[in-house]
Amino acid sequence: MTNRRTFLKSAGIAGTVGLTGLSGCIGSFGSDPFNDGAIQFLMSPTEPQEQMRAQYTPVREQLSESIDMADEVTIDYAADYSATLNALDSQTADIAETGPFAAALGVNNDQAEIILQRRAYGGWTYRSIIITRDGTDISSLEDLEGRDVAFADPLSASGSLYPLFMLQEAGFSVPDSPGSPSGADFNPTWSSHASALEALQTEQADAAGVGYFIASGDNDDGLADGLQLVDDRQGIPRAPIVVSPQLTDEEQTAVTEAFTSAPDTMYYGEDGEEGTEDDIWFDGVRAATVDDYQPVIDLADSLGYGQDVFES
């Protein structure tokens, strides 16, 4: 169903780790998508697990109620984007929400199919930021030479690729590959959006490159208390929902229609009330393919993150 576009000649993904969550570890999944009557949905590690578990409870219920061929739907928390892609490829997961670059990479490697794009805060694009703490001597990207910079997952668009691109534009040498410190004029580390922000706030890092969503607040500059903007990029296509390439067209259509036909309450979290802390971050979906993520592909190319960067 998805138009494939080759932009990386990757043979595989390195650093796969396990999954934890509502249905246990990766070994407990069914061997074939839908064939055992169970659907496994993976959440990306963008926020703490318990928080996301509450947010995605109505998603599980919507899939369970809307897909006739499913006897059971379970939701798990993926340790990172690589784990997500490998689970989809190995038929141990059926559906996942993931980042733009990870999804496009997964399509290229026949590990995933993009079926939907998500909308949030009134738009289909979002923002990547590099931030520091209030009171540091960092006022521009140039001040980050030799500094400790925390990033999200190596395959995150807003939490890795776009911040690295900002630093490259500022004249820095960036890592030879995302996830490796080699070749950088600063000291990078990678984890998750929430962990990168925590590293900054606890003074384990001088700056953080993350998605704006994890650091937003009520101040005039839109950031949470104690944070200062260093640079940003906007217009990133919002994250997709992907499925295992092993699903049939009928199964992919069933998943797509389950999301596009969902009531607004699917976005209200476990308590079913709009405007509370467990609301999910997005509020709508539309059909999408890898072509919708061409801007992310182009940026990866400009960083030199193509060809065999992700070969194990």
HELIX and SHEET records of a PDB file:
HELIX    1   1 ILE A   26  SER A   28  5                                   3    
HELIX    2   2 GLN A   49  SER A   66  1                                  18    
HELIX    3   3 TYR A   81  ASP A   89  1                                   9    
HELIX    4   4 PRO A  100  ASN A  108  1                                   9    
HELIX    5   5 LEU A  141  LEU A  144  5                                   4    
HELIX    6   6 ALA A  157  LEU A  161  3                                   5    
HELIX    7   7 TYR A  162  GLU A  169  1                                   8    
HELIX    8   8 HIS A  193  GLN A  201  1                                   9    
HELIX    9   9 TYR A  212  ALA A  215  1                                   4    
HELIX   10  10 ASP A  249  THR A  260  1                                  12    
HELIX   11  11 ASP A  264  TYR A  267  5                                   4    
HELIX   12  12 VAL A  290  TYR A  293  5                                   4    
HELIX   13  13 GLN A  294  LEU A  303  1                                  10    
SHEET    1   A 7 LEU A  19  GLY A  21  0                                        
SHEET    2   A 7 GLU A  72  ALA A  78 -1                                        
SHEET    3   A 7 ALA A  38  MET A  43  1                                        
SHEET    4   A 7 ILE A  95  GLU A  97  1                                        
SHEET    5   A 7 PRO A 240  VAL A 243 -1                                        
SHEET    6   A 7 GLU A 113  ARG A 119 -1                                        
SHEET    7   A 7 GLY A 284  ALA A 287 -1                                        
SHEET    1   B 5 ASN A 187  TRP A 190  0                                        
SHEET    2   B 5 ASP A 148  PHE A 151  1                                        
SHEET    3   B 5 ALA A 207  GLY A 211  1                                        
SHEET    4   B 5 THR A 125  ARG A 133 -1                                        
SHEET    5   B 5 LEU A 227  PRO A 237 -1                                        
END                                                                             
